Amino acid sequence: MNMVLFMIITSLALSALLTTLNFWISQANPDSEKLSPYECGFDPLGSARLPFSVRFFLVAILFLLFDLEIALLLPLPWATQLQSPITTLAWAYIVVLLLTLGLIYEWIQGGLEWAE
């Protein structure tokens, strides 16, 4: 069995297992807040023109950055079979290092503090 087929079968089996566990373990106790169309913490009866916090957007952008990092590193296991895997691993290391340094910078600047 080749490696790609093994990875596909493993990911499908893991997905099916986790979905089954989710339906089996989860509690279905809906209350009025969960059934409300606004589950984001804002009062649905108040003004719709309330300003968002800038920190909300910062956390959203950081999430997108790290989500894109996963997409950039996804072909890495297959790239190790190239003629020069050291170059590929070096570029992947540089991407992770830059993102880690950016995260440390934001942490030091206090950009990740939700409440002051």
Secondary structure, DSSP 8 states (H G I E B T S, - for coil): --HHHHHHHHHHHHHHHHHHHHHHH------HHHHSS--SSS-TTS-TT----HHHHHHHHHHHHHHHHHHHHTTHHHHTTSS-HHHHHHHHHHHHHHHHHHHHHHHHHTTT-S--
